[in-house]
Amino acid sequence: MNQIPVTVLTGYLGAGKTTLLNRILTEQHGKKYAVVVNEFGEIGIDNDLVVDADEEVFEMNNGCICCTVRGDLIRILGGLMKRKDDFDGILIETTGLADPAPVAQTFFVDDDVRQRTWLDSIVTVVDARHVIQRLGDSHEALEQIAFADVILLNKTDLVSADELTKVEDRIRSINATTVIHHTERCEVDLAAVLGQRAFDLDRILAIEPDFLSEEDHEHDDAVTSVCLRSDQPMDGARLTGWLQGMLAERGQDLLRTKGILSIAGQDKQFVVQAVHMLMEGNFTKSWSPNENRESRLVFIGRNIDESELRQQFDACVART
């Protein structure tokens, strides 16, 4: 039976996983991939940030891929494997709060999945600017590095050479055998990411001897998400002013901010992305003629006051 290679893309919130996924889907490598995207929160943003491509994208929301939606993952994989002639591999982009161990475990403990797929590698995207801080307060960030076969040390343009050396030394202290590539916006030769045949079960068992029987893993329960929507156009200046001011004041608690927004007087979607205080926003593709121009904004972090954010978001609606 031909087995389908699976690459797991992981990394903490805002490290650049979706950027890497889009590079894989847009480069001319002659291969077709099925894509599974998992998000933390009740409304999906990442699925719509994935470039328009021939690949099918399967979205799983409102749960960590390593917990409540693992059954969904197994069912999606089961359906894909029945159509294995349609694609060359499977890409799984996990939520930034996922421990990769239970994801990898799925490919060994489920008989049907084990027979029909093989785990090619775990590719972890690391934010060079914030990873030291994350390793101090996030068990998931530590696990994502420990389990990585390949690491993209991303956003290297945002740190000095000395800082980059310290970051790489810290990564090596956690995972001495991983292959590290320095990147900006995940620019990397895809031959160094895909088709690596790098996942080594023996190495993982050396890290976690109970890997194949483990049922529990840790989560930072203090991290929550707030999802805001509006069917009314937003005032662009008011919205960006609010976001910039709030992130400057409360960015340490806001791990990740992302949204697709409808701006009054504009025919294109406005995409905003932020990690802590660092924010960028730009107009991207046009809204489709029959598409509901709904604005969606997601905050993931600690000490989030949903009612306050909702009130401030609603205040950014364009006045008629």
N, C-alpha and C positions, 0 to 999 in steps of 0.2 A: 504494500500500500504506500503510495507517495505521500510523504508528510509535508505539511506547509510550514515554512519558516515564520516565526513570530518575533518581532522586535518590540520591546517595551520601552517607551519613552517616558522617563520620569524626571523629577527635579522639583524643587520647592516653588511655591507660588511666585510667578513673575520671572522665573529664571530664563525663559525663552523656549519652552517646549513647543508651543504652537508655531513659533517662528521656524524651528527646525522641521516640524511636520510640513509646513508649507514649502520649505525648500525641497524636501523629498518629493512632494507632489508636483512641483513645477519644473524640476530639472529633467532634461532629456536623457533618461537612462533606459528607456524602452521597456520598463516594467510597470505592472499594474498592481496596486495595493488596495486591500480592504482596510478601512480605518475605523477604529473604535475610540471614541472620545468620552471621557468621564469627567464630570464637573462636581464641584462642591457647592450646592445651592439649588434652589428649586426652579430657577429659570436658566436656560442655556445661553451662553455668550460664545464660548469657544467654538461650538459647532458652526456658528455663522462667521467666525474669524478664519475658518479653514477656507483656503482658496477654492474657487469654483474649478472643479476638475472632474474627470471621468469617474474617479473613485467614489464608491458609496461610503457615506459616513454614518455610523451608528452611534447614537448619542444616549448616554445614561446619566441622569441627573439625580440630585437629592440623595446622595449617598456616596461613601467611599468605595471605590472599586474593590478594595480589599475586605470590605465588610458586607453591607446590606445588599449590594448589587452583584455580588459574585455569581449568584444564580443566573442573573441576567447575562453576565459575561459568558458563562458556560452555554447558555441557550443561543446567544449570538454566534459564538464559535461553532456550535453544532450546526446551525443553519448555513454558515459560511463553508464549512467543510464538505457539505453536500454539493457545493458548487465550485469545488476546488479548481476546476479547469478555467474559471473565469479570472483568476488573479494569481500573481506570483508570490505574494506574501501578505501577512497581516501586520498592521501597525497599531499598537495600543498606546494611546496617550492617557496617562493617569492624572487624576487630580493632584495638585501640588501638595496635598495633605495625605497622600497615600504612602503607606509603608510598602515597598515593593516585594517584600518577602511573601505575603499571602498571594499576591498576583502571580509570582513565579511558581509558587506552590501548586496553583491550579493546574499547571501543565504536567504535574507528576502524580497528583492524587486523584484526578478524574480519569477513569480508564479510557473513555472515548476520546477525550482531548489529548491524552498522552499518545494514543495510537495514531492519531491523524495529524498532529502538529509536533514541531520541536522548537524549543525556546532558543533562538539564535543568540540573542544578547539582551542585556539590560543597559540602555544608554541613558546616562544621567546628565542633565544640563544644570550647571552650577553658576550662580550669580556671583562673580568675583567680588562685587562691591559689598554684598550683604551676607555672604556665606558664614563668615566667622561669627557674626551675631546670631545667625540662625542655628548654628551648631551649639550655641550656648543655651538656647531656649526651645529647641525643637528636636524631639526624638526622631521624627520622620526624616528631617534633613540628614541626620547622622546615618540612618538606615539606607537612605537613597544613595549615599556615597559608598557605604560599606558593601552594598550589593552590586555596584556598577562594574560592568565589564569595560565600558568606554565612558569617559567623562569629557563633556565639552565645557571647559572652563570659560564661560561666556562673559561678555561685557568687560573684556580686558582693557578697553579704552577708558574705563571709568576709574581705574586704579593706577597707582604708580608701579614702577618696576619692583621696588622693595616690597610693596604690599602684595604684589602678585607672587613673589617668591615665598612670602609668609603663608599665603593662601595655599599654594601648591604643597608646601611642606606640611601644612595641617591636613590636607587631603591625603598625602602619602602616609601620614601617621595613622590614618583610619584604614586605608586600602592601598597597600604597597604594590599591588600587582596590576591595578587598573591602568589603561592607556589614557593619557590626558592630551587633549588638543586645545590650544588657546584659540579662542574665537571672538569675533565681534558680530553681533546679530546672527550667530550660529553659522557663519560662513565656513564650510568645511567640505572637503572632498567626500562625497557620500560613500565612496568605496571604503572609507575609513570608519563608516558607521554601520552600513548594511552588509549582510552576508559575512559576518565575522566568525560565526561558529565559535563564539567566545564563552558562552555560559558554561560554567564548570560546576556541576553539582557537588563534586568532592570539596571544592573550595568553599562553597556555601555551607556544607555540613561542618566544615572546620570552624566557620564563624558561628553557626547556630546548629548544634548537633540534633536538636529536636525539630529541625526545619520541616520535615515531611509529616510530622504528627502534630505540629503546633496549631492550636486553635485561636489563641488570644494574641493580641498585640496592642501596643499602647497608642493612645491618641491624646492630643492636646485638647482637652474638652473646653478650655477657655476660648478657643478659636470658634467663632460663629460667622454666619453670613447673613447679609441683609440684601434683599433683591427688590428694586424699585422699578415701577413701570408707569408710563403715561402715554395715552393716545393723543395728547395734544402736543403741538410743536413746542420746542424749547427755545428760550432766548439764549443765543450762543454766548454773548458777552457775559450775561449774568451767570450762566452755568459755569463757564470756565473760571470766572472770578471766584465763584463759590468753591469750586473744587481746588483751585490753587491755594486759597486761603485756608481751607480746612486741612489740606494735606500738609501745609507748612506748620500748622498748629498741632495736628493730631497724627501726623504721618507715622510716628513710631508705633502706634497701635494698629494702623491700617496696613496690613501685610500686602494686600492686593486690591486694586480698584480697576474695574474694566466695564466698558459699556459701549453700546451701539445706540446712537441718539439721532433723533429727527430734529433738525434745526430749522427754525422758521426762515422761509425765503431761500432755502437750499434744497437742491434735488438730489444731493449725495448724502450718504450716511456719514455721520461723524463718529469716528471710533476713538475712544479715550482709553489709555492704559496707564497704570501707575503702580510702582512698587515703593512703598513708604512715601517719601516726599518727591520722588522722581516721577514726573508725569509727562506724557506726550499725547498729543491728539491731532488727528488730521482727517480730512475728508477722503473717503475711499470710493467705493463703487456707488453707482446710482441706485436709488430705490426702484424696484420693478413696478410697472404700471398697476398691477393688481395686488401689490404687496401692502400689508398693513404697516403704516409708518409708526410703529410703536417704539418708544424709547425704553431701553432697558439698561439699568445701571446696577452693578453688583459690588458690594464691599465685603471683604473677608478680613477679619482681624479680631482684636480683643477690645473689650470695654465699648462695644458698639451700642449706641442708643438708637434703636430703629425708628421710634416715633419722631425724634429730633431730626434724623436724616430725611425721613419722609416729608416732614414739614418744609425743610430747607429745599429739597428737591422740587416739591410742588411750587415753591416760590419762584422757581426758575422757568416756569411755563410762560411762553410769550403772551403778552397782553394783546388782545384783539382791539 
